[in-house]
Amino acid sequence: MATYKVKVATGDVLEAGTVNSIYITLVGSRGESPETMMSYKFRPGTVKERTVKCEQDLGPIVLVRLTKSRLFLEDAWFCNEVHVTAPDGTAYRFPCYQWLEGKTTQEFREGSGKKMADDDLEILREHRRKELRARQEAYQWKSYAEGWPRCLNVDSIFDLDSNAQFSCTRAKSFKGLLIYQGATHLLSGFLARPRSWRSLDEMRTIFSRTKGRDIGACLALPSSSSKSGANRDGALTSRHLLVPEYVASHWQEDTFFGYQFLNGNNPIVIQNCTVLPKKFPVTQEMVAGSLGGGTTLSKEMKEGRIFIVDYEVLQGIPAGTIHGRQQYVAAPLCLLHQDANGSLRPIAIQLSQTPGPTSPIFLPSDDEWDWLLAKTWVRNADFYSHQVITHLLRTHLFGEVFAVATLRQLPTCHPFFKLLIPHFRFTLHINTLARTILINRGGVIDKGSGVTHEGLVLILQRGLEKVTYTSLCLPDDIQARGVSYIPNYHYRDDGMSLWEAIKRFVSGIVAFYYKDNAAVQSDVELQAWVMDIFTNGFLGQTSSGIPSSLKTVAELIKFLTMVVFTCSVQHAAVNNGQYDLGAFLPNAPSSMRHPPPEEKGKAFLQHFLDTVPEVDTTANILVALILLSSRLEDIRLLGHYPEERFTEAEPRRLIRAFQRELEDIRDRIEERNYKAELRYNYMNPQEVENSISI
């Protein structure tokens, strides 16, 4: 007779417990135990203990089989993990972290990370195959729009597997919807005004409504009383109260305009300019006054102090109507100069891709309103570039591709499933929600922006065509854009610190499980995963440089680092400042109601007010920004892995080392911010979530 001690832990989350009956079977290399009832009642956060008796020793325990049954009431159960102690004292851990619903039987493997080549037993090889067949049936691809990355084939959040849904959805209290409704109520007075703003000062009144006690009602701030929670609450409160006021006070300044290309919502479009494109015929005479004495445009370009931003992706994009009134879209070019103090200033703006008499080059020496209107057109173009390409495509949609490919191709025991799954938490839910209320035809973006739904689709198509592997890997992207040495580029500096920290963590995990290049090449599940991403995420475009297979350990480390960085740090960098920098309308107008000026000397205050969005359109977009800048109550910050999927000592040591490094990065950022007039905190590990969850 062999007696095994079994402990079953229920998750400490809302509604995790069950009153259904739970049975367990131990599966060893030499046989199975009898099915044994654990209990008929499990409370959240509790551990049930039981002994399982067998006629003979089962050998090493490789699987546990959990069966949930019911008599009348269906009551879902969230199982954290199972511990088994064999008669000889050997301990086994079986991570679960999964909802069991209905009358079901689920098998879970012992927690060691295993590649297919590591499995000697046929029962384990068959378990892998069976799990992936079930996942590939449950998680299928579909095309949302032609030329877009493919996405999960569901029509609403209610079609999602419970393990992919927001935890608050299970509790029937979706915070995002409450935030959306609360913000709409808060701004209801503005939403009823389909007219132009009367003054620039009046524009301040809309975001002044969302501060103090009111913003707390709209934003789901963490409720933790811990030190980290208190710090985060303080950071959010400070951010939402101070930065929009700063923007409203400085948005007209050339230095702040230039600063946002480095540390704003879209910090990846600026690049060094060594040769002016023919379509942007800026002359020395035009910019001499902006450059200062003793230098020339040619000299400044040679010395690396001239930069360019080109919104060619917007050329010919169809504009829509708001309130029956035609809107307009421009595809500007902007030339910037780094001055002796290190500040970045715009020195020339052209509002089309075709130079000529009807497309003048606007300069800082022009009339005040001509220059301000030209800069506002650039900010409008940046709004589209940021929202559709930098934010939606390059974080949300790619994150979904990585998540679906992982679920389809990597079994739960695979080392990289364990590594990556925390970085996809809630991504499928938030993206499904976005397709139903934000980016859909008639959705928030469609109603509040100047492009048609077809225009949005086309911008993203063009964006995907231009995405390269280089642009997704921060160190390569910084070098390719020639921005390695421009000062005050906090996005680059903080991003590089975090990229290297993630890379060191990933490198340790890879080294533990993959001893050489041959192990990478022979891992058929890994190769299928990469091919799935290449085919369905990047539509098989070899010109992108996205790998369709991985041949070396170094290639594997780089690819995994890119995935983790995209789903955490990069999303935080381009998401977390949306309310901050967009709450004051002229800094990020979502539409323009007059066409781009074809001559100088025609702009004035009222023309400006009649060009930027109306009051109600502004309020519609601000509601979306409040939602996108909100925080879930159960966020998980970068490097925080409460679900202990790795059971071996070395991966757990690597996690602790990663967390310590993130704390060091946090301290450096906070020390810099303490001295700064305008803090850059979007990539502070205290602000970076593990996954794209909002």
Helices and strands as residue ranges (DSSP letters): E 2-10, E 21-28, E 31-32, E 36-39, E 47-54, E 61-69, E 77-85, E 91-100, E 104-109, G 116-118, H 122-138, E 141-142, E 151-152, G 157-159, G 162-164, H 167-170, H 175-186, H 188-191, H 200-208, H 213-218, H 227-250, H 254-263, E 271-272, H 284-291, H 297-302, E 306-310, G 312-314, E 321-322, E 325-326, E 333-338, E 344-350, E 361-362, H 368-384, I 385-397, H 398-409, H 415-420, G 421-424, H 427-437, H 444-448, H 453-466, H 469-472, H 474-480, H 490-513, H 517-521, H 524-537, G 542-544, H 553-565, I 566-570, H 571-575, H 578-582, G 585-587, H 605-611, H 615-628, H 649-675
